[in-house]
Amino acid sequence: MARILVTEVLAERGLALMRDAGHEVDVQLDLTPEQLRGALPGAHAIVIRSATKVMADEIEAGRDLVVIGRAGVGVDNVDVEAATRRGVIVVNAPVSNIIATAELTLGLLLAQARNITQAGAALKQGRWERARWEGVELFGKTLGILGIGRVGTLVAQRAHAFGMRVIAWDKWMSAERFRILGIEPFELDEVVAQADFLTIHLLKTPESVGLVGRDLLAKAKPELRLVNTSRGGIVDEDALAEAVRSGQIAGAALDVFTVEPTTSSPLFELDDVVVTPHLAASTGEAQDKAGVTIAEQVVLALAGEFAPFAVNIAASAASETTRPFVELAEQLGRIFGSMTASLPGVLEVHFEGGLADQDTRILTLSVLKGLFSASGEPVSYVNAPQLAAERGVEVRETTSVTAQDYVNLITVKTGEHSVAGTLTQRGQPRLVMVDDHLVEVPPAEHMLVIRNDDRTGMIGVVGTLL
């Protein structure tokens, strides 16, 4: 049983899922940084949303931490680098609020285009200002999207339903993917220059902070209306306020801010700016999904299993082909480690058959995790590569699309030892080679490997000893 510290409100279904897995769920809300550091010792997991910051000092205080769970998408309130150094897995819930965020984005587009919030506020204050708040239509306008990830894709699909032309900048998206989505790809400056509406769906990274600033806004046409529902800090708020105030662009709508929570910004003084207090994920459905998803990830991580939404594992995206082989790869690493007297200088991991066409990094990580587990090392998918580097183990990954006897085969070997395994048609793991001897054995928690002299009576001697 592990202790899971929960510092922000989480859906009851998520809390129940962690309790049902046999863990102690310790809910402590509204902790100060000092109180948080005091609560972390003895906690094996911490689950947060956006308000709690888990930085280097908190990670240092949480000496027993195995996993940090962020019930949402962005992890800029977690020191991922410090967590990685300590071997702590950081997981999030990247798909829990994508529909809610996409829908809010469209809502802000409409509110900005039709001045909905401004006209409504004036009417409640006793002013009928029908002429003042004349708006524009979305139909026929050009929507520029910065970042075609999960949310950006959903926004593009909904924008097409409004009859908008959709253009985008995303340096990670292939031309074929743009074509399938019906989106025209352009460079960043060109998207801003052409757009009537611009919406941002980027991760907050050192490269994206301040991306939309004075220089970029200077390239926009006066009709531009900007929407940001991603992360605060990507838009330079002072530069945006100046651009709206001067008439350089027509207006803006923001759900996120550089400092949160906030009740003061130069943008709040402008009639042509619509603001909301970080409501992107604030739907009952999104909160429920976030709570359940993060609970599932935390339970997997605490069990030492592969968590698909780990953000600090280089190979966190396992395909449908590779995922069933994760457990087998770890078993092979553990068996191999048990057979060797010391860690090898060079470890070869070879993939044959259909696996050769896949991204197999998660499988190599699983082999390393099993290898160091056999030696009693505290190991996770996060720190396995670090342990290999620190102990002088060079990993060489090779592939071959041709497999002689199996559809897929994983082989772990050095100059002295080798093991290989595969999955049966029913998905059951099988050990099929040990030190170049063909076998057919399901991997088990306890196994005995004996080098046998081929002479009469040896089987009887071994059987008697056992």
C-alpha positions in Angstrom: 0.0 0.0 0.0 1.3 3.4 -0.9 0.4 6.9 0.5 -1.0 9.2 -2.2 -1.1 12.9 -1.3 -3.9 14.8 -3.1 -3.5 18.6 -2.7 -6.4 19.9 -4.9 -10.0 18.9 -5.5 -10.2 15.7 -7.5 -13.2 13.9 -8.9 -14.6 11.4 -6.4 -14.3 8.6 -9.0 -10.5 9.2 -9.2 -10.1 9.1 -5.4 -12.2 5.9 -5.3 -10.1 4.3 -8.0 -6.9 4.8 -6.0 -8.5 3.6 -2.8 -9.8 0.5 -4.5 -6.3 -0.2 -5.7 -5.3 -0.6 -2.0 -3.6 2.8 -1.5 -4.0 5.3 1.3 -5.4 8.6 -0.2 -4.4 11.5 1.9 -6.4 14.6 0.8 -4.9 17.9 2.1 -6.2 21.0 0.3 -5.0 24.6 0.2 -1.5 23.8 1.6 1.1 26.6 1.8 4.5 25.8 0.2 5.9 25.1 3.7 2.9 22.9 4.6 3.3 21.0 1.3 7.0 20.3 2.0 6.0 19.1 5.5 3.3 16.7 4.1 5.5 15.2 1.4 7.8 12.9 3.5 6.4 9.4 3.4 4.2 10.1 0.3 4.8 7.8 -2.6 2.7 9.9 -5.0 1.3 13.4 -5.2 -1.7 14.4 -7.3 -2.1 18.0 -8.2 -4.0 20.3 -10.6 -2.7 23.8 -11.6 -2.5 25.6 -8.3 0.1 23.4 -6.5 3.7 23.8 -7.5 6.0 20.8 -7.2 9.5 22.2 -7.8 13.0 21.1 -6.8 12.6 21.8 -3.1 9.3 19.9 -2.9 10.8 16.9 -4.8 13.8 17.0 -2.5 11.4 16.9 0.5 9.4 14.0 -1.1 12.3 11.4 -0.8 9.8 8.5 -1.2 8.1 9.9 -4.3 7.6 7.5 -7.2 5.2 9.5 -9.3 3.8 13.1 -9.6 0.3 13.2 -11.2 -1.0 16.4 -12.8 -4.7 16.1 -13.3 -4.7 18.2 -16.5 -2.5 18.8 -19.5 0.2 21.4 -18.8 3.1 20.5 -16.4 4.7 23.9 -16.1 4.0 23.8 -12.3 6.2 20.7 -12.0 10.0 20.8 -12.2 10.1 17.9 -14.6 13.9 18.0 -14.9 14.4 17.7 -11.1 11.9 14.8 -11.0 13.7 13.0 -13.8 17.0 13.3 -12.0 15.4 11.7 -9.0 13.8 9.0 -11.0 10.3 10.3 -10.3 7.7 9.7 -13.0 5.6 12.7 -14.0 2.2 11.8 -15.5 -0.6 14.0 -16.8 -4.1 13.6 -18.3 -3.6 15.0 -21.8 -6.9 14.1 -23.3 -9.2 14.7 -20.4 -10.1 18.3 -21.2 -9.5 18.6 -24.9 -13.2 18.8 -25.8 -13.9 21.3 -23.1 -10.9 23.4 -24.2 -11.9 23.3 -27.9 -15.4 24.2 -27.1 -14.3 27.2 -24.9 -12.1 28.3 -27.7 -15.0 28.5 -30.1 -17.0 30.2 -27.4 -14.4 32.9 -27.0 -14.1 33.2 -30.8 -17.8 33.9 -31.0 -17.8 36.2 -28.0 -15.0 38.2 -29.5 -16.6 38.3 -32.9 -20.0 39.4 -31.7 -19.1 41.4 -28.5 -21.3 39.1 -26.5 -19.9 39.8 -23.0 -19.5 43.6 -23.6 -23.1 44.0 -24.9 -24.5 41.8 -22.1 -22.7 43.7 -19.4 -23.9 47.1 -20.8 -27.5 45.9 -20.9 -27.3 44.7 -17.3 -26.1 48.1 -16.4 -29.1 49.7 -18.0 -27.6 50.7 -21.4 -29.1 49.5 -24.7 -26.0 49.7 -27.0 -27.1 47.8 -30.1 -25.2 50.0 -32.5 -22.0 50.2 -30.5 -21.4 46.5 -30.4 -21.8 45.5 -34.0 -19.7 42.4 -34.7 -18.3 40.3 -37.5 -19.2 36.8 -38.8 -17.0 33.8 -38.7 -18.2 32.5 -42.0 -15.6 33.1 -44.8 -13.0 34.4 -42.4 -9.5 32.9 -42.0 -8.6 31.2 -38.7 -5.0 30.8 -37.9 -4.0 28.1 -35.5 -0.6 27.9 -33.7 -0.2 24.3 -32.8 -2.2 21.4 -34.3 -2.2 19.0 -31.4 -5.2 17.4 -29.9 -7.0 20.6 -29.1 -5.9 22.5 -32.2 -7.2 19.6 -34.4 -10.7 19.7 -32.7 -10.8 23.5 -33.1 -10.0 23.2 -36.8 -12.8 20.7 -37.3 -15.3 22.9 -35.6 -14.1 26.0 -37.5 -14.7 24.2 -40.8 -18.3 23.7 -39.7 -18.6 27.5 -39.4 -17.3 27.8 -43.0 -13.9 29.2 -42.0 -10.7 28.9 -44.0 -8.2 27.2 -41.6 -4.4 27.8 -41.8 -1.8 26.8 -39.2 1.7 26.7 -38.1 3.1 23.5 -36.4 6.7 22.6 -37.0 6.0 19.0 -35.9 3.1 18.3 -38.2 3.7 16.4 -41.5 2.4 17.8 -44.8 0.2 14.6 -45.2 -1.5 15.3 -41.8 -2.2 18.9 -42.8 -3.8 17.6 -46.0 -6.0 15.0 -44.2 -7.2 17.7 -41.8 -8.0 20.2 -44.6 -5.6 22.8 -43.1 -3.2 24.9 -45.1 0.4 25.0 -43.6 2.3 28.2 -43.4 5.3 29.7 -41.5 4.5 31.5 -38.2 4.8 35.0 -39.6 2.5 34.1 -42.6 -0.2 32.7 -40.4 -0.3 35.8 -38.3 -0.3 38.1 -41.3 -3.2 36.3 -43.0 -5.4 35.5 -40.1 -8.7 37.2 -39.2 -8.8 35.2 -36.0 -5.7 33.6 -34.3 -6.0 30.9 -31.7 -3.1 29.4 -29.7 -2.7 25.8 -28.7 0.9 25.3 -27.8 2.7 23.8 -24.9 4.5 26.2 -22.6 8.2 25.7 -23.2 11.2 28.0 -23.0 10.8 28.4 -26.8 7.1 29.4 -26.7 7.2 31.8 -23.7 6.7 35.3 -25.1 6.3 33.9 -28.6 3.4 36.2 -29.4 4.9 39.6 -28.7 5.3 43.0 -30.2 7.3 41.8 -33.2 4.8 39.1 -34.2 1.7 41.3 -33.5 3.2 44.0 -35.8 2.8 41.6 -38.7 -1.0 41.2 -38.1 -3.7 43.1 -40.0 -6.0 45.4 -38.0 -8.9 43.0 -38.2 -7.1 40.3 -36.2 -8.8 38.9 -33.1 -6.6 36.7 -30.9 -7.7 33.9 -28.6 -5.5 32.1 -26.1 -6.8 29.1 -24.1 -3.4 27.2 -23.9 -1.0 28.6 -21.2 -0.3 32.0 -19.8 3.0 33.5 -20.8 3.0 32.5 -24.4 1.3 35.8 -25.2 3.1 39.0 -24.0 0.2 40.6 -22.2 1.6 44.1 -22.2 2.4 43.9 -25.9 -1.1 42.6 -26.6 -2.8 45.3 -24.5 -0.8 47.9 -26.4 -1.7 46.4 -29.8 -5.5 46.4 -28.9 -5.4 49.9 -27.3 -3.6 51.4 -30.4 -5.9 49.6 -32.9 -3.1 47.6 -34.3 -5.4 44.5 -33.9 -9.2 44.4 -33.3 -9.4 42.6 -30.0 -8.5 39.5 -28.0 -10.0 36.8 -25.7 -7.9 35.2 -23.0 -8.6 32.3 -20.6 -5.0 32.1 -19.3 -2.5 34.6 -17.9 1.1 34.8 -17.0 0.4 35.0 -13.3 -2.6 33.0 -12.0 -4.8 33.6 -10.2 -4.9 37.3 -11.1 -7.4 40.1 -10.9 -5.2 42.8 -12.3 -4.0 43.2 -15.9 -3.8 46.0 -18.5 -6.0 43.9 -20.6 -8.9 44.1 -18.1 -9.2 47.8 -18.8 -10.0 47.3 -22.5 -13.5 47.0 -23.9 -12.3 45.0 -26.9 -10.9 42.2 -24.7 -12.9 39.2 -23.4 -11.4 37.4 -20.4 -12.3 34.3 -18.4 -10.5 32.9 -15.2 -8.9 29.8 -16.7 -12.1 28.0 -17.4 -10.8 25.7 -20.2 -11.1 22.5 -18.2 -13.9 23.7 -16.0 -16.7 21.3 -17.0 -18.1 18.5 -15.0 -17.2 16.0 -17.7 -13.6 17.2 -18.1 -13.0 17.2 -14.3 -14.4 13.6 -14.0 -12.2 12.4 -16.9 -9.1 14.1 -15.5 -9.6 12.6 -12.1 -10.1 9.1 -13.4 -7.3 9.3 -16.0 -4.7 10.6 -13.5 -5.7 8.0 -10.9 -5.2 5.3 -13.5 -1.7 6.6 -14.4 -0.7 7.0 -10.7 -1.8 3.4 -9.9 0.1 2.0 -12.9 3.3 4.0 -11.9 3.1 2.8 -8.3 2.8 -0.8 -9.5 6.0 -0.3 -11.5 4.1 -0.7 -14.7 4.2 1.4 -17.9 2.2 4.6 -17.6 1.2 5.7 -21.1 1.0 9.4 -20.2 4.4 9.8 -18.6 5.8 13.1 -19.8 9.5 12.5 -18.7 10.0 9.1 -20.4 11.5 9.6 -23.8 9.4 6.7 -25.2 6.2 7.4 -23.4 4.2 7.0 -26.6 3.9 3.2 -27.1 2.1 2.0 -30.2 -0.6 -0.6 -30.2 2.1 -3.0 -31.6 4.8 -2.4 -29.0 2.6 -2.0 -25.9 1.9 -5.8 -25.4 5.6 -6.4 -25.5 6.5 -4.0 -22.6 6.1 -6.7 -19.8 8.0 -9.3 -21.9 10.9 -6.9 -22.4 11.1 -6.2 -18.7 11.0 -9.9 -17.9 13.8 -10.6 -20.4 15.9 -7.8 -18.8 15.3 -9.3 -15.3 16.2 -12.9 -16.4 19.3 -11.6 -18.2 20.4 -9.7 -15.2 20.0 -12.7 -12.9 22.2 -14.8 -15.2 25.2 -12.4 -15.2 27.7 -12.0 -12.4 28.2 -8.3 -13.2 26.7 -5.6 -15.4 27.8 -5.8 -19.0 29.9 -3.1 -20.7 27.8 -3.4 -23.8 24.2 -4.6 -23.9 22.6 -5.5 -27.2 18.8 -5.4 -27.7 17.7 -6.8 -31.0 14.1 -6.6 -32.4 13.0 -8.8 -35.3 9.9 -9.0 -37.4 7.0 -6.5 -37.1 8.6 -4.8 -34.1 11.5 -3.6 -36.3 9.2 -1.1 -38.0 8.1 0.4 -34.7 9.5 2.9 -32.2 10.9 0.4 -29.8 12.5 2.8 -27.3 10.0 1.9 -24.6 10.9 -1.7 -25.0 14.6 -1.0 -24.6 13.7 1.0 -21.5 11.8 -1.9 -20.2 14.8 -4.2 -20.7 16.9 -1.8 -18.7 14.3 -1.6 -16.0 14.3 -5.3 -15.6 18.1 -5.6 -15.7 18.6 -3.2 -12.9 15.6 -4.6 -10.9 17.5 -7.9 -10.9 20.4 -6.2 -9.2 18.2 -4.7 -6.5 18.5 -1.2 -7.8 15.5 1.2 -7.2 14.6 1.7 -10.8 11.9 3.2 -13.0 11.4 3.9 -16.6 12.6 7.4 -15.8 16.0 6.7 -14.3 16.9 3.5 -16.1 18.9 5.3 -18.8 20.7 7.3 -16.1 21.6 4.1 -14.2 22.9 2.6 -17.4 25.1 5.7 -18.1 26.4 5.9 -14.5 27.3 2.2 -14.4 29.0 2.2 -17.8 26.4 0.1 -19.7 26.3 1.0 -23.4 23.0 0.0 -25.0 23.0 -0.9 -28.6 19.6 -1.3 -30.2 19.3 -3.1 -33.6 16.4 -4.2 -35.7 15.7 -6.7 -38.5 12.4 -6.9 -40.4 13.2 -10.5 -41.2 12.4 -13.1 -38.4 13.1 -16.7 -39.1 10.8 -18.5 -36.7 8.6 -15.9 -35.0 6.4 -13.0 -36.1 8.2 -10.8 -33.5 11.2 -11.5 -31.4 13.2 -9.6 -28.7 16.7 -10.7 -28.0 18.9 -9.4 -25.2 22.6 -10.4 -25.3 26.2 -9.8 -24.6 29.3 -11.8 -25.6 28.6 -14.3 -22.7 24.9 -14.6 -22.3 21.7 -14.2 -24.3 17.9 -14.5 -23.8 15.1 -14.1 -26.3 11.3 -14.0 -26.0 8.1 -13.6 -28.0 4.4 -13.5 -27.5 2.1 -16.4 -28.5 -0.9 -15.8 -30.7 -3.0 -15.3 -27.6 -0.5 -12.7 -26.3 1.1 -14.9 -23.7 4.9 -14.3 -23.1 7.3 -17.1 -23.9 11.0 -17.4 -23.3 12.3 -19.1 -26.4 16.1 -19.0 -26.1 18.7 -19.0 -23.3 22.4 -18.8 -24.1 21.7 -20.0 -27.7 19.7 -23.0 -26.5 16.1 -23.2 -27.8 13.5 -23.4 -25.1 9.7 -23.0 -24.7 9.0 -21.6 -21.2 6.6 -19.0 -19.9 8.6 -16.5 -17.8 7.9 -16.9 -14.1 8.8 -15.0 -10.9 11.1 -17.8 -9.8 13.2 -19.7 -12.5 16.2 -21.9 -12.3 18.7 -22.0 -15.2 21.2 -24.8 -15.0 24.1 -25.6 -17.3 23.9 -29.4 -17.6 26.7 -31.9 -18.3 25.3 -34.3 -20.9 26.0 -37.5 -19.0 23.9 -40.1 -17.4 22.4 -39.4 -14.0 22.6 -35.6 -14.0 18.9 -35.0 -14.3 18.3 -37.3 -11.3 21.0 -35.4 -9.2 19.3 -32.1 -10.0 15.9 -33.4 -9.3 17.0 -34.8 -5.9 18.6 -31.5 -5.0 15.4 -29.6 -5.9 
